[in-house]
Amino acid sequence: WRSCGQVAQAGPAVGALVMPGLAELGGRQAAEAPPGGQPKAMADAAEPEVLPPSAGQLRMLGLSSALPFVGFGFLDNFLMIVSGEYIDSTLCVAFSFSTMAAAAIGNTISDCAGLFCGGAVEELAAKHGVEEPPLSRAQQQMWSTRAWQYGGQIVGIVIGCTLGCCPLLFMDHAKAERLKHEKEQQAVFQSMVEKVAQMLHADAAALMLVDRERGDLYSNNVTQSIRHFRWRKEDGFMGHAATTGKFVNVADVREDSHYDPLLHDDFLGSGIKVQSLLCMPVWHKGEVVGLINVINKKEGTFTTRDEDVLSAISTHVAVAMSSERDNFEEVLDNCERCVAQQGAPQWSQTTQQRRKTLIEPVLQGMRSVLNSESIALLLFDEEQQQLYTEAVDGDLPSCAMSLEDSYAGWTVEHGVVLNTTLGGPTDPGRSHHPAYDGVDIRSVLCVPIFDTRRKCLGAFEVVNKRCGGTFTADDVQYAHQVANYIAMMLEGPTAELRRVLSLTRQKMQ
């Protein structure tokens, strides 16, 4: 500053020479200055160095970033699951929507709720001292800052979504599928009863199911000609079929003891006067779970063909009423039982019942011809290695017995006729019959039943000749003849042809 004063005091001449140079220097410095008005060197020296956030600031940033997303993830999953499950079991069942449609609607609801609840979580965290640390703009743009921020958000959303799955612990996951299955099942059953009435040319048809809590039957599906109703197991033909497990085919209900004018003359107030009736039990796991009832054949009476058709339909109804696993296991059990039994497998319950219906009068006739007190048809179960009573006439009980503890077992095991009196010379050392405890056995005739391959299917066991003594040779011959016919019935419809082929082979040898 002294130099400048001296120049100023030197006079105008010197000032005129010096001032232009100063002005030129000032112009160059102004040109080199940055936009802020300071020289470049001075600006560089004035800008401070940006320090990275501290470890505590980064942890606080991660925590404050995570907490809102914990709340958002929880609400998103929680509301989506709860609303989606409710929609799946209501709207989707009513309108046949898919489960994915329920998930989409539930997700929309949860997202809308998240818009209103997201800020609330941040405010709550801030009240408890959890908020983002004060960072400069340069610090916010650093890679480490972004990594902690995004990492906290990811951890928060994962934790929130996991916690939001808690409704899955308390929900009935099979409810929606069960309701959909029941709706489809109802539609199938309704179509079934209408088709049955049409196929069998009947006035009405109904599918009845057993109510185990109330101990009666209720109509699950009916044709339009009758209304829904409940039925006691003690009443009429339907009650008889439900309690005994046997189908009922009545040509004229008035000729049967189960006829009740109050029940059958005006059926359920529909104006239908029951004339003929066909009731078929529906079996599942060895017990009757329902009935298919067909009322009034329009032309004639219900035939054996109608019985077979309704029996096949009842099997499909039982399959539709249970789960796929139960269906498969039950089919396997039925196959195992049929394979274990001797003779042709009887898949239809109508065939089995008609067979027993035919065998019973046969045994009555044999008992009369042989002049015996009792007679039983025993069939051999290869798997269990025991005999079981297929039919009986007289005082003998129905039971299962081992081969070692029965007269018929000895016959099946050796394949020969046993005709003896107790204590006689032909008695093979058996003085008692454990399966017939309490029955006084004085004489017994056992005749084996062979199939075409000479495999023993079982035996007739005839007990106590009325006139005393052993059974005669004529009795044995007659029992043999009946055994041959019974064997053909047990083998099935091709048994006669197989016997002819066997006889032809014997003649050719």
Disulfide bonds with the S-S distance in Angstrom:
none
